[in-house]
Amino acid sequence: MSMIYATAHSEIPIREVPIGLQSLCTELSHSGQLYLGKIAVLIDELAPRPGSLLYVQAKKLTIRVNGLEPVIFSAMDATTHLQVAQVYLALTTAAAVSFFDFVAQSFPFRISQIRSRDEKPFHHPTCDQSCRDFTAMMGKKELVHSIIANPSHDVLLSLTSRLMFGGINEGSMVLTSEQDVQRELARFLLFHNNYRPIPWLEGRTPIQKLKSFNGFAGVHLFDPYGLPWAKSAWMV
């Protein structure tokens, strides 16, 4: 027996009413694949090899630990999405430079260019030259540092910042001590770098993406905190 829909004018067999759900899902899936494809092309253009482009940020956590406000410095390689982060207690140029010493020792490739928002500690637009020397100091390390004038127009900035520690996952963390923050950061980086599939990397993890490049096939794990010199406490 055929089911029917009653209307003000007639009764229409259900088989004649387009269901639409399957076609909608198909269209959304197709649109999603196109979007991911565009992101992949953009990455290939801007960051063709590991180290070509690094996005950085310094973010204060919304929590206070022992009366202090932890600052998470994060750096993500645009090509592979490998991520390095460190906890500091100061949002200063000195902390930013110290962090990049840590970054340079952590990544298994040479870094060429750094991008950051127009904000402290990477840029101090209202301060004199004495506190605007981060770019110059990076230049001495043969690193190009550029400021993102309009963050809303930088698609990769939006994507990478969401994947950094303290992003969408901060609300789920329970941190009551310095050790909690450091332990959670180390766990997050281990998961992100080695086990987190990234949709616009064709579902590969950052370490899998790295292994796809010549010279990195033998790298099986990326864990900056697994190195003896990287097990430091909070930095000031």
C-alpha positions, 0 to 999 in steps of 0.5 A, a space after each residue: 500500500 502506497 503512503 501518501 502526503 495530503 496537500 490542500 489540493 491533492 494527495 501526492 504519492 510519496 514516491 513522487 516527492 523528491 527525498 533530497 537528503 541523499 543528494 544533499 549529502 552527496 553535494 555537501 561531500 563534493 563541496 567539502 572535497 573541492 574545498 580540501 583540494 583547494 587547501 592542498 593546492 594552496 599549501 603546495 604553492 606557499 609551502 612546497 617543502 617542510 620548513 618553507 613556511 612556519 606559522 607562530 603564535 603566543 596565546 595566554 591560556 584562560 586559566 591561572 595556575 598558582 596565580 600565574 598566566 601561562 603563555 603557550 608559544 606555538 609554531 606549526 610548519 605549514 607543509 606538514 603541520 608538525 607542531 612545536 610548543 613551549 610554556 612561558 610566563 612572559 609575553 616578551 620579545 626575549 621569550 619569543 627569541 628563546 622559543 625559536 631557539 627551541 623550535 630550530 633545535 626541534 624540527 628535523 628541517 631548516 626553517 626559511 620563513 616565519 609568519 605571525 599576527 601583528 601582535 605582541 611579542 612578535 610585533 610592537 607597532 606602538 613601541 619604539 625600535 628597542 622593543 620591535 627587534 624580533 624581526 631583526 633578530 630573526 634576520 640575524 638567524 637567516 630567518 625571514 619574519 613577516 607580519 600578517 596584515 589581514 589575518 582574515 585573508 590568510 586561510 592557512 593561518 586560520 587552519 593552523 591556529 585551530 590546531 594549535 595547543 590551547 585552541 578548540 581543546 582548551 575548554 576540555 582541559 583541567 590544569 591546576 599546576 605547572 606540571 599539569 600544563 607541561 604534561 598536557 602540552 607534551 601529550 597533545 604534541 605527541 598526539 597531534 604530530 604522530 596520530 592526528 589525521 588532517 583532512 586537507 593533508 589527504 587524511 594523513 598525520 603530520 608525521 606521515 606527510 613529512 615521510 612523503 618527502 625525500 630524506 624523511 622516510 626514516 622518521 617514524 616519530 616526532 616528539 620534541 619533549 622526548 629529547 633529553 634537552 627538551 624536558 625543561 620546566 616553565 620558561 621565564 
